[in-house]
Amino acid sequence: MAKVAQLEFKSVEAKTVSVAGDFNDWAGSAKGKFDPSTCRMTLKDVGHWVFPLTGVSPGRHEFKFVIDGQWEPGPNRCFHLDEKGRLTDPTGGIVIATLEDQRTIRIQFSALATLPRFLDKEAFRVLPQGTILSMTRREGLRGNGEVIDLHCRDLDPTTPLQVEVKGLGDKPVVRPIHPDGLFQKAFRSTKPLGPRVEGSPPVTVFRVFAPRARRVVLHRFADPTMERSLGTHPGVRDDDGVWEMRVPGTHWNTYYGFTVEGPTGEGEGFKPDRIWPDPWGYASVFHTGPSILIDREALGHGFQGWTDHDFRPPRKCDLVIYEASVRDLTSHPSSKVVKERRGKYLGLASTLGTGTGLDHLKALGVNAIEFLPIFEFDDQPPGTYHWGYMPSLFFCPEASYAMHTLGGQINECKAMIDACHRAGLAVLLDVVYNHTGSPDVLMGFDKKYFYRHAGDFTLYNYSGCGNDFKTENPMARRLILDSLEYWVREFHVDGFRFDLAELIDLDTLQAIEERLRRIKPDIILIAEPWSFRGSLKGRLKGTPWASWNDDFRNRVKEVALGKADGASLLPLLRGSLELWTDHPLESVNYVESHDDYTLTDYLSRRADHDGSKHSETDVRRNLFCAAAVLLAAGIPMLAQGQEMLRSKRGNHNSYNAGDEVNTVDYGLREKNAAVFACYRDLIAFRQSEAGRIIREADPATCRAAERLTGSKPGAAGLFWKPPAVDPLAPPGPSPLLVLFNGESHAHATFKVALPPGLWMRVIGNHRLYRPTDFTRREMLITPSDEEPATFDLPPLGFEVWMPKQRVPSGG
């Protein structure tokens, strides 16, 4: 009886491992009933798991391991079964074959592959055609397998090429050739791309980048449905892969797109019959197109020119960021926005003077708003609720947020940003450059150029969204840089948060920093420093970049729930210098964002995590978390509605859940007035002279902050001490004693040796105290005191003390 082939997996840490693939409906997930227990692997030896491929049909199969109930990150794995049920390797050990330039094919072999000793150029053939002149062979570097270079006569990069190799098995091995190396060396253009009017008399010039296309045609229309043609215009290609079309005259408020004809076959994305919108265009009817030819200097649609000439964004150390969705901030009737403007750019712009929207943020005290993505994104049908993390067109403001969707989106977006600046709010955009959403416009211009692939042209998917953008290719990088510069210059944007920035190569991140700082020296750059591939934390040390701090996010909530000791908070409160930062301002501290549960829902002990039905303990935990964010060194960030106990009723992934779940109800501010007041007071304290030592903390100040532990495991604090200053210099920041008790039901005491003087409690009982408050507490410390001062904190309490003579009269 033939032995059944089996898959193997090595892990000593895993408790359970399952195999989910196309041969078992992906453990039921293909039918909406994911159950990894139906396809468990067997632990054969220590750390050695096996899975028999009983009943699996011959051929190629894709699968993934599910480890302790979690899908492994990265692209799908694959295996091949022959007709006898044996595992085979049709790749011949070839990891990838690449076209390095028009005369060189490089073949990288696996470290496990054993090549015949006398392999020569006669064993290789380029398909469908190509002449091999010579071959070189060398050992791989850093544990990789051998590398063979085939030196050829000029090869055609517009033709899908393959390499056939004999002698690696019973049959010749045929592998596709990736044009990656050629992409790095050729096809670099500095020509202006997108539509522009040039010369006198004027000519409208259209340029697009499609390096391997064989034909590109511009299609112009008089209407957004593309039914009334204004003509077609074949493009002319230059040596760098840029196609140009010139149309005499100006043609504002007309519509256009491109058909792109190119190679067909494995890994290609050309669709010659489809009209694509312009990747460098400035406005689009919808994420599928067509593009709109817009005169960006024209006024109207709620925008009569910029009024923000005197606005300057806050210093980085002064930032208090508020993450929000354009739509959510005014979609609820309580926003007082007229119905037709709710959820729109102009809706938010109109909230100045209403007490909601921008007025609400001013009252709270934040000074920067970080908008969820507003690039044209995949909302199908138009106007369907979506967070925006599936972008299609990097230069285009999302049309569904505009009242006038056929061209008004540019000026309406400008009007919103101008209003934010009038309200004293810096504007940050959450931008997505690690993947694209449907219809994957750039695939139609060259899928192999703009996206990362495995050796068999399977798209890499470390983003979890189906494709990973190839940021390292020169013109892909230029697309990112050009669009960022456009948003800064054209829309007066003050900074960006980069979604899944770990998938953006470091050279591109550095280029972003250099390009934008030349334009705007105080640009704010924030990375989400992870992906399903790994983490970027620590790799941006010593740069102007800040990063979302998930260590802070997780640990603060764990302490609030009694799942971690208070002492574990202290490195995070001191700027995460002991973890992965060189400066506290490299850390964005937060406990809630658009992802996952709201803080209120997360802290709820209800089985359904519906935080709208919160207990008093839930509220105290919420305020404990808020205090940790706002009394820590670094950049604090809040999420929309966090300050008034916004709940999504237990929905932990509401990206398309609609307005009912995601909207911001301003009625919660009155309902939870004490919570709002506590958030407001914490922000006011941080921004005051009294909070300066935390707000402006440098690495030396953070390291000098004395660690304190209380009488209970959940209790910890810091004694912030100002650095020594010249007696003739202006006074430095005041020392601060900051105490936390993460115990849910027990008081905790601290014994602290304080310098002599009269000390006053400025924060306690979830409020800010002023010197004139009758209920303030004071403590006199004299030089003769032999015992440390004692402080008693209630469950989930926090307090801040400082020398009374340093307390500002206004608080």
C-alpha positions in Angstrom: 0.0 0.0 0.0 1.4 3.4 -1.0 2.4 5.7 1.8 0.2 8.7 2.2 2.0 12.1 1.7 1.9 14.4 4.6 2.5 18.1 5.4 4.9 18.9 8.2 5.1 21.9 10.6 7.8 22.7 13.2 6.9 24.6 16.4 7.5 23.9 20.1 5.4 26.9 21.2 2.1 26.0 19.4 -0.6 24.3 21.3 -2.7 23.4 18.3 -2.0 23.5 14.6 -4.5 23.0 11.8 -4.3 22.9 8.0 -6.8 25.0 6.1 -6.7 24.8 2.3 -8.6 24.7 -1.0 -9.1 20.9 -0.4 -11.1 21.3 2.8 -13.0 24.6 2.1 -10.3 26.4 4.1 -11.4 24.7 7.3 -15.0 25.6 6.5 -14.4 29.3 6.2 -15.2 29.2 2.5 -18.7 28.3 3.6 -18.8 30.8 6.5 -18.3 28.1 9.2 -14.6 28.3 10.1 -13.7 25.4 12.4 -10.0 24.5 12.6 -10.7 21.6 14.9 -11.9 19.6 11.8 -8.4 19.6 10.3 -5.9 19.4 13.2 -2.4 18.3 12.7 -0.9 15.5 14.9 2.0 16.1 17.2 4.4 13.4 16.2 7.4 14.4 18.2 8.4 17.4 20.3 7.6 20.4 18.1 7.0 18.2 15.0 3.4 18.3 13.6 2.1 16.2 10.7 -1.0 16.2 8.6 -1.8 13.3 6.1 -3.1 14.4 2.7 -5.6 11.6 2.5 -8.1 11.9 -0.3 -6.6 15.1 -1.7 -6.7 15.2 -5.5 -3.6 15.5 -7.7 -2.4 18.9 -8.7 -1.5 22.2 -7.1 -3.1 23.2 -3.8 -3.0 26.3 -1.7 -3.2 26.2 2.1 -2.2 27.9 5.3 -1.4 26.8 8.8 -3.8 27.9 11.6 -1.8 28.2 14.8 -3.7 28.2 18.1 -6.7 29.4 16.2 -5.0 32.2 14.3 -4.2 32.3 10.6 -0.5 32.4 10.0 0.5 35.7 8.3 1.8 36.1 4.8 0.8 34.6 1.4 -0.7 31.2 1.0 1.5 28.2 0.9 1.2 25.6 -1.8 2.0 22.0 -2.5 1.8 19.7 -5.5 0.6 16.1 -5.6 1.4 13.8 -8.6 -1.0 11.2 -9.9 0.4 8.7 -7.4 -0.3 11.0 -4.5 3.3 11.9 -4.0 4.5 15.4 -3.0 6.5 16.8 -5.9 8.4 20.1 -6.5 7.6 21.3 -10.1 9.8 24.3 -9.4 13.0 22.3 -9.5 14.2 24.3 -6.5 13.9 27.6 -8.3 12.8 30.3 -5.9 12.5 33.0 -8.5 13.7 33.9 -11.9 14.1 37.7 -12.6 14.9 39.8 -15.6 17.7 42.0 -14.2 18.1 44.0 -17.4 17.2 43.4 -21.1 20.2 41.1 -21.4 20.4 39.2 -18.1 18.1 36.6 -16.5 18.9 35.7 -12.9 17.8 32.4 -11.4 17.8 32.1 -7.6 17.7 28.5 -6.3 16.6 27.3 -2.9 19.3 26.5 -0.3 17.9 23.0 -0.2 18.2 22.5 -4.0 21.1 20.3 -5.2 22.0 21.2 -8.8 23.8 18.9 -11.2 27.5 19.6 -11.2 27.8 19.9 -15.0 24.8 22.2 -15.7 25.6 24.4 -18.7 23.8 26.9 -20.8 22.4 24.2 -23.1 20.2 23.1 -20.2 18.3 26.4 -20.4 15.9 27.9 -22.9 14.1 31.2 -22.9 10.4 31.0 -23.9 8.7 32.0 -26.1 12.0 33.2 -27.6 15.4 34.4 -26.6 19.0 33.6 -27.3 21.3 32.6 -24.4 24.9 33.7 -25.1 26.6 32.5 -21.9 26.0 31.5 -18.3 27.7 32.3 -15.0 27.1 30.3 -11.8 28.0 31.3 -8.2 27.2 30.4 -4.6 24.4 32.4 -2.9 24.9 34.8 -0.1 23.7 34.6 3.5 22.5 31.1 3.4 20.7 31.3 0.0 21.1 28.7 -2.7 23.1 29.0 -5.9 22.5 31.8 -8.4 22.7 31.4 -12.2 22.9 34.3 -14.5 21.9 33.8 -18.2 23.4 36.4 -20.5 21.2 36.9 -23.5 20.7 39.0 -26.6 18.2 41.8 -26.0 14.9 40.5 -24.5 11.5 42.0 -24.9 10.1 43.1 -21.5 6.6 43.6 -23.0 6.5 39.8 -23.6 5.8 37.4 -20.7 9.0 35.3 -20.6 9.7 31.9 -19.1 12.8 29.9 -18.5 12.9 26.2 -19.2 15.5 24.1 -17.4 16.4 20.5 -18.1 18.2 18.2 -15.7 16.4 19.2 -12.5 14.1 16.3 -12.5 12.3 13.8 -14.7 10.7 16.5 -16.8 11.9 20.0 -17.8 11.1 22.7 -15.3 9.4 25.8 -16.6 9.3 28.9 -14.5 8.0 32.5 -15.2 10.5 35.3 -15.3 9.8 38.3 -13.2 10.8 41.7 -14.7 11.7 43.0 -11.2 15.3 43.7 -11.7 14.6 45.6 -14.9 12.0 47.7 -13.1 14.7 48.9 -10.6 17.1 49.9 -13.3 14.9 51.3 -16.1 11.7 53.1 -16.5 12.5 56.2 -14.4 10.8 59.4 -15.5 10.8 63.0 -14.2 8.2 64.2 -16.6 5.0 65.7 -15.0 2.3 63.0 -15.0 -1.4 63.4 -15.0 -3.4 66.1 -16.8 -2.1 69.6 -17.3 -2.5 72.6 -19.6 0.6 73.8 -21.3 1.6 76.5 -23.8 -0.2 79.3 -25.7 -2.4 78.6 -27.4 -3.3 76.1 -24.7 -2.9 72.3 -25.1 -4.2 69.8 -22.6 -1.5 67.2 -22.1 -2.2 63.8 -20.5 0.7 61.5 -19.4 0.5 58.1 -17.8 3.1 55.6 -16.8 2.6 52.1 -18.3 6.1 50.7 -18.8 5.2 47.4 -20.6 2.1 48.5 -22.3 1.9 48.0 -26.1 -0.8 50.6 -26.6 -2.5 53.3 -24.5 -5.5 55.3 -25.7 -7.1 58.4 -24.1 -10.9 58.3 -24.2 -12.7 61.6 -23.6 -16.4 62.0 -22.8 -18.9 64.8 -22.3 -20.8 63.0 -19.5 -19.9 60.9 -16.4 -21.7 57.8 -17.8 -19.2 57.8 -20.7 -22.0 57.6 -23.3 -21.2 60.8 -25.3 -17.7 60.5 -26.7 -15.5 63.5 -27.4 -12.9 61.4 -29.2 -10.1 59.0 -28.7 -6.4 59.8 -28.8 -3.6 57.1 -29.1 -0.6 57.8 -26.9 3.0 58.0 -27.8 5.5 56.1 -25.6 8.9 57.4 -24.5 11.9 55.2 -23.4 10.9 55.5 -19.8 7.5 54.0 -20.2 5.5 57.3 -20.1 2.7 57.6 -22.6 1.6 61.1 -23.8 -1.5 62.4 -25.5 -2.0 66.1 -26.5 -5.4 67.6 -27.1 -5.6 71.3 -28.3 -7.5 73.6 -26.1 -8.8 73.4 -22.5 -11.5 70.9 -21.7 -12.5 71.6 -18.1 -15.4 69.6 -16.6 -15.1 66.9 -19.1 -14.4 63.2 -18.3 -11.7 60.9 -19.4 -10.0 57.5 -19.0 -7.5 55.2 -20.6 -7.5 51.8 -22.3 -4.2 50.0 -21.8 -3.2 47.0 -23.9 -0.2 44.9 -22.8 1.1 41.4 -22.3 -1.3 38.6 -21.5 -0.7 35.5 -19.5 0.4 34.5 -16.0 0.6 37.3 -13.5 -0.6 40.0 -16.0 -3.4 42.5 -15.2 -3.9 44.3 -18.6 -7.6 44.5 -19.6 -7.6 46.2 -23.0 -11.3 46.7 -23.2 -11.7 48.4 -19.8 -11.5 52.2 -19.5 -9.4 53.0 -16.4 -9.3 56.3 -14.5 -6.1 58.3 -14.3 -3.8 57.2 -11.4 -2.3 60.7 -11.4 -5.7 62.4 -12.0 -7.1 64.9 -9.5 -10.8 64.0 -9.3 -13.0 61.0 -10.3 -16.7 60.4 -10.5 -16.3 57.2 -8.6 -13.4 54.9 -7.6 -13.9 53.1 -10.9 -13.8 56.4 -12.9 -14.1 58.2 -15.1 -11.6 60.9 -14.2 -12.7 64.5 -14.3 -10.7 67.3 -15.9 -10.8 69.9 -13.1 -9.5 73.5 -13.1 -8.0 73.5 -9.7 -7.6 77.2 -9.5 -11.4 77.8 -9.9 -13.3 78.8 -6.7 -16.8 77.7 -5.7 -18.5 74.7 -4.1 -18.1 76.3 -0.7 -14.6 77.4 -1.1 -13.7 81.0 -1.9 -9.9 80.8 -1.2 -7.7 80.0 1.8 -8.2 82.0 5.0 -5.6 80.0 7.0 -2.5 82.2 6.2 -1.7 82.7 9.9 -2.3 79.1 11.0 0.7 77.1 12.3 0.4 73.5 13.5 1.3 72.9 17.1 4.8 71.9 18.1 5.2 68.1 18.0 5.4 68.0 21.8 2.1 70.0 22.1 0.1 67.7 19.9 -3.1 66.1 21.2 -4.5 64.1 18.2 -8.2 63.2 17.7 -8.8 60.4 15.2 -12.1 60.7 13.4 -14.0 60.0 10.2 -15.3 62.8 8.1 -18.6 61.1 7.8 -19.1 60.0 11.4 -18.6 63.5 12.8 -21.7 64.9 11.2 -23.9 61.9 10.2 -26.0 62.0 13.4 -28.9 64.5 13.7 -27.4 65.7 17.0 -24.6 67.3 14.9 -27.1 70.1 14.1 -25.9 69.9 10.4 -28.6 70.2 7.8 -29.6 66.8 6.5 -28.1 67.2 3.0 -24.7 68.1 4.4 -24.5 65.3 7.0 -21.5 63.1 6.5 -19.9 65.6 4.0 -16.9 67.8 3.9 -19.1 70.9 4.0 -21.1 69.4 6.8 -18.1 69.4 9.1 -17.0 72.8 7.8 -20.4 74.2 8.8 -20.1 73.1 12.5 -18.2 76.2 13.6 -20.7 78.0 15.9 -23.0 75.0 16.4 -21.3 73.5 19.5 -20.8 70.2 17.6 -18.1 68.9 15.2 -15.2 71.4 15.2 -16.7 73.3 18.1 -16.8 70.1 20.1 -13.2 69.4 19.5 -12.2 73.0 20.5 -14.2 72.6 23.7 -12.4 69.3 24.4 -9.0 70.9 23.9 -7.5 68.7 21.2 -5.4 70.6 18.5 -5.0 68.1 15.7 -7.6 66.0 13.8 -6.5 62.8 12.1 -9.0 61.9 9.4 -9.6 58.3 8.4 -8.7 57.9 4.7 -10.2 60.4 2.2 -8.6 59.2 -1.0 -11.1 57.9 -3.5 -12.0 54.5 -2.1 -13.9 51.3 -2.8 -17.5 52.1 -1.7 -19.8 50.0 -3.8 -22.4 51.2 -4.6 -21.5 54.9 -4.4 -22.1 56.4 -0.9 -22.0 53.0 0.9 -20.5 53.3 4.3 -16.7 52.5 4.4 -13.8 53.6 6.5 -11.8 54.2 3.4 -8.9 51.7 3.8 -9.3 50.3 0.3 -8.0 53.3 -1.8 -8.1 53.4 -5.6 -6.9 56.9 -6.5 -4.2 58.6 -4.4 -4.7 62.2 -5.6 -8.6 62.2 -5.6 -10.7 63.3 -2.6 -13.5 60.8 -1.9 -16.5 61.9 -4.0 -19.2 60.5 -1.7 -18.1 63.1 1.0 -18.9 65.9 -1.4 -22.3 67.5 -2.1 -21.3 68.1 -5.7 -19.8 64.8 -6.7 -19.0 65.7 -10.3 -16.1 68.1 -9.5 -17.0 69.7 -6.2 -15.0 67.3 -4.1 -11.7 69.3 -4.4 -13.0 72.6 -3.3 -15.4 71.1 -0.7 -12.5 69.2 0.9 -10.4 72.4 0.9 -13.2 74.2 2.6 -13.3 71.6 5.4 -9.5 71.8 5.9 -9.6 75.6 6.0 -12.4 75.4 8.6 -10.3 73.1 10.7 -7.4 75.5 10.6 -9.7 78.4 11.6 -10.7 76.2 14.6 -7.0 75.9 15.5 -6.8 72.2 14.5 -3.9 70.8 12.5 -5.1 68.3 9.8 -3.5 64.9 9.5 -4.6 62.4 6.8 -4.6 58.6 7.4 -3.1 57.4 4.1 -3.0 53.9 2.6 0.0 53.1 0.3 0.5 49.5 1.3 -2.2 48.1 -0.9 -5.1 49.2 -3.1 -8.8 48.5 -3.3 -11.1 47.4 -6.1 -10.9 47.9 -9.0 -7.1 47.9 -8.5 -6.6 50.6 -11.2 -2.8 50.2 -11.2 -3.1 46.6 -12.1 -4.5 47.8 -15.4 -1.4 49.9 -16.1 1.1 47.2 -15.0 0.3 44.7 -12.3 3.8 43.3 -12.2 5.3 46.7 -11.8 3.1 48.0 -9.0 2.5 44.9 -6.9 4.7 42.4 -5.1 4.5 38.8 -6.2 5.9 35.4 -5.2 7.9 33.3 -7.6 4.7 31.9 -9.2 3.1 35.4 -9.5 0.9 34.9 -6.6 0.2 38.3 -5.1 1.8 38.9 -1.7 -0.8 39.6 1.0 1.0 40.8 4.1 -1.6 43.6 4.2 -4.4 41.2 4.6 -6.2 43.1 1.8 -5.4 40.9 -1.2 -2.3 42.7 -2.6 0.8 44.5 -1.4 1.9 47.7 -3.2 5.5 47.6 -4.5 6.7 50.8 -3.0 10.3 50.0 -3.8 9.9 50.4 -7.5 11.0 53.9 -8.6 7.7 55.0 -10.2 5.6 53.4 -7.5 7.6 55.4 -5.0 7.2 58.5 -7.2 3.4 58.0 -7.2 3.5 58.0 -3.4 5.7 61.1 -3.2 3.9 63.1 -5.8 0.5 62.5 -4.2 1.8 63.4 -0.7 3.3 66.6 -2.0 0.1 67.4 -3.8 -2.0 67.0 -0.6 0.4 69.3 1.3 0.6 72.0 -1.4 -2.9 71.9 -2.8 -4.9 71.1 0.4 -2.6 72.6 3.2 -2.4 69.2 5.0 -0.2 69.3 8.1 0.8 65.7 8.3 0.1 62.0 7.6 -0.4 58.7 9.4 0.7 55.8 7.2 -1.4 52.6 7.4 0.6 49.4 7.8 3.8 51.4 7.3 5.9 48.2 7.8 5.0 47.3 4.2 6.5 50.6 2.9 10.3 50.1 2.3 12.6 52.1 4.4 14.1 54.0 1.4 10.6 55.2 0.5 9.9 56.2 4.1 13.2 58.2 4.1 12.3 59.8 0.8 8.9 60.8 2.2 10.5 62.5 5.1 13.0 64.3 2.9 10.5 65.5 0.3 7.9 66.7 2.7 10.3 68.4 5.1 11.7 70.4 2.2 8.2 71.7 1.6 6.9 71.9 5.1 9.7 71.6 7.8 7.1 71.0 10.6 5.3 68.2 8.8 3.9 65.5 11.1 4.8 61.9 10.1 3.2 59.0 11.9 3.6 55.3 11.1 1.4 52.3 11.9 4.6 50.3 12.4 3.3 46.7 11.7 1.8 44.4 9.2 1.2 40.7 8.9 4.8 40.5 7.9 6.4 42.0 11.0 7.1 45.2 12.9 8.9 48.4 12.1 9.1 49.5 15.8 12.7 50.6 16.6 13.7 50.9 13.0 12.7 54.5 12.8 14.7 55.6 15.9 16.3 58.9 15.7 14.1 60.1 12.8 11.2 62.6 12.7 8.8 59.7 12.5 6.5 58.8 15.4 4.8 55.4 15.6 1.5 54.1 17.0 2.4 52.4 20.2 0.5 49.1 20.6 2.5 48.2 23.6 1.1 51.2 25.3 -2.4 50.5 24.0 -2.5 46.9 25.2 -0.7 47.3 28.6 -2.8 50.2 29.8 -6.0 48.3 29.3 -4.5 45.2 30.8 -3.7 47.1 34.0 -7.2 48.7 34.1 -8.7 45.2 33.9 -6.4 43.7 36.5 -4.5 41.6 34.0 -1.1 43.2 34.5 0.8 45.0 37.3 0.9 48.7 37.5 4.7 48.7 37.4 4.6 47.5 33.8 3.1 50.8 32.9 6.1 52.8 34.0 8.4 52.3 30.9 5.5 53.3 28.7 4.7 56.4 30.8 8.4 57.4 30.4 8.3 57.5 26.6 9.0 53.8 25.8 12.7 54.5 25.8 13.4 51.1 27.4 11.4 49.5 24.6 11.9 50.9 21.1 12.2 54.7 21.0 15.1 57.1 21.2 12.8 60.0 22.1 9.4 60.0 23.7 8.0 61.9 20.7 8.6 58.8 18.6 5.6 57.2 20.5 2.0 57.9 19.8 0.2 56.8 23.0 -3.4 55.7 22.7 -5.9 53.1 23.9 -8.6 53.4 21.2 -8.6 53.8 17.5 -10.9 53.0 14.6 -9.7 49.4 14.7 -11.2 46.9 17.1 -13.6 47.7 19.9 -14.1 51.2 21.2 -12.5 51.7 24.6 -16.0 51.6 26.2 -16.8 48.3 24.5 -13.5 46.8 25.2 -13.6 47.5 28.9 -17.2 46.2 29.3 -17.4 42.9 31.1 -20.6 42.0 29.3 -20.4 39.0 27.1 -21.5 41.0 24.1 -19.1 43.9 24.8 -21.9 46.4 24.5 -20.4 49.3 26.4 -23.5 51.5 26.0 -24.7 49.6 29.1 -21.7 50.4 31.2 -21.2 50.1 34.9 -19.6 52.6 37.2 -16.5 50.4 37.3 -16.4 50.5 33.5 -16.4 54.3 33.6 -13.6 54.4 36.2 -11.5 52.1 34.0 -12.1 54.3 31.0 -10.9 57.4 32.9 -7.9 55.5 34.2 -6.9 54.7 30.6 -7.5 58.3 29.6 -5.2 59.6 32.4 -2.5 57.2 31.3 -2.6 58.5 27.7 -2.7 62.2 28.7 -0.2 62.0 31.6 2.5 60.0 29.6 5.5 61.3 27.8 4.9 61.1 24.0 2.1 62.2 21.7 -1.4 61.4 23.0 -4.2 60.3 20.6 -7.9 59.9 21.3 -10.5 58.3 19.1 -13.8 60.0 18.1 -16.3 59.8 20.9 -13.9 58.2 23.4 -14.4 61.3 25.6 -18.1 60.7 26.0 -18.2 56.9 26.2 -19.1 56.2 22.5 -20.0 52.6 22.0 -20.4 50.6 18.8 -22.5 48.0 20.7 -19.8 45.4 20.6 -18.9 45.6 16.9 -15.1 45.2 16.8 -14.7 45.7 13.0 -17.2 48.3 11.9 -15.4 49.3 8.6 -18.7 48.8 6.6 -21.3 48.6 9.4 -23.0 51.8 8.5 -23.9 55.1 10.1 -26.1 53.6 12.8 -23.1 51.8 14.4 -20.3 54.3 13.6 -21.9 57.7 14.0 -20.9 60.2 16.7 -23.9 61.1 18.9 -23.3 64.4 20.5 -26.1 63.7 23.0 -23.6 61.5 24.8 -21.7 64.6 25.8 -24.5 65.7 28.1 -25.4 62.2 29.2 -21.8 61.6 30.2 -20.9 65.1 31.1 -18.5 64.2 34.0 -16.5 61.9 31.7 -16.2 64.6 29.0 -15.1 67.1 31.8 -12.4 64.7 33.0 -11.0 64.3 29.5 -11.1 68.1 29.0 -9.4 68.7 32.3 -6.7 66.2 31.6 -6.0 67.8 28.3 -6.0 71.3 29.8 -3.6 70.2 32.5 -1.2 68.6 29.9 -1.3 71.8 27.8 -0.7 74.1 30.8 2.5 75.3 32.3 1.9 72.8 35.1 2.0 69.9 32.7 5.1 71.1 30.9 7.5 68.6 32.3 5.6 65.7 30.9 4.6 67.4 27.6 8.1 68.6 26.8 10.0 65.6 28.3 13.2 64.7 26.6 15.0 61.4 27.0 17.1 62.7 30.0 14.0 63.9 31.8 12.2 60.6 31.2 15.1 58.6 32.5 15.3 60.8 35.6 11.7 60.3 36.4 11.7 58.2 39.6 9.7 55.0 39.6 7.2 54.5 42.4 5.3 51.4 43.5 2.3 51.3 45.8 1.0 48.9 48.4 -0.9 46.9 45.8 0.3 45.2 42.6 -1.8 47.5 40.4 -0.4 50.7 41.8 2.5 52.6 40.4 3.7 56.1 39.7 6.4 58.5 38.6 8.0 61.5 40.3 9.0 63.8 37.5 12.0 65.9 38.4 13.1 68.9 36.3 16.7 69.1 35.3 19.1 71.5 37.1 19.0 75.0 35.6 21.2 78.1 35.8 19.9 80.2 38.7 19.9 83.2 36.4 17.9 81.4 33.7 14.1 81.4 33.6 12.6 78.8 35.8 12.3 75.3 34.4 9.2 73.1 34.6 7.7 72.2 37.9 8.2 68.8 39.4 5.2 66.5 39.4 4.1 63.5 41.3 1.8 61.3 39.2 0.2 58.3 40.8 -2.0 55.5 39.4 -4.0 52.8 41.2 -5.1 50.1 38.7 -6.8 48.0 41.4 -10.4 47.6 40.5 -11.7 47.2 44.1 -8.9 48.1 46.5 -7.3 51.3 47.8 -3.6 51.6 47.4 -1.1 53.7 49.3 2.1 55.3 48.3 4.9 56.5 50.5 7.0 59.1 48.7 9.9 61.3 50.0 9.1 64.7 48.6 11.2 67.9 48.7 10.1 70.3 51.5 7.4 72.7 50.7 3.6 73.0 50.4 2.3 70.4 47.9 -1.1 70.6 46.3 -3.2 68.0 44.6 -4.0 69.4 41.1 -5.7 66.2 39.7 -7.8 63.8 41.7 -11.3 62.4 41.9 -11.4 62.6 38.1 -11.2 66.4 38.0 -8.7 69.3 37.8 -8.3 71.4 41.0 -7.3 75.1 41.1 -5.8 77.0 44.0 -9.2 78.6 44.7 -11.1 75.3 44.9 -12.5 74.8 48.4 -12.1 71.0 48.0 -8.5 71.0 47.1 -6.0 69.0 49.2 -2.7 70.3 50.3 0.3 68.6 52.2 3.1 70.5 53.9 6.4 68.8 53.8 9.1 70.2 56.1 12.8 69.5 56.2 12.4 67.9 59.6 9.9 65.3 58.5 11.4 61.9 59.0 8.7 59.8 57.4 7.8 59.9 53.7 4.5 61.5 52.7 1.6 59.0 52.4 -0.9 59.1 49.6 -4.1 57.0 49.5 -5.7 56.4 46.1 -9.2 54.9 45.6 -9.7 51.9 43.2 -8.9 52.9 39.6 -7.8 56.3 40.8 -5.1 58.7 39.7 -3.7 61.8 41.2 -1.2 64.5 40.3 0.6 66.7 42.9 2.9 69.6 42.5 4.4 72.4 44.7 1.6 74.9 45.3 3.7 77.9 44.4 4.2 76.5 40.9 0.4 75.9 40.4 -0.8 78.4 37.7 -3.5 80.7 39.0 -5.8 79.5 36.2 -5.1 75.9 37.0 
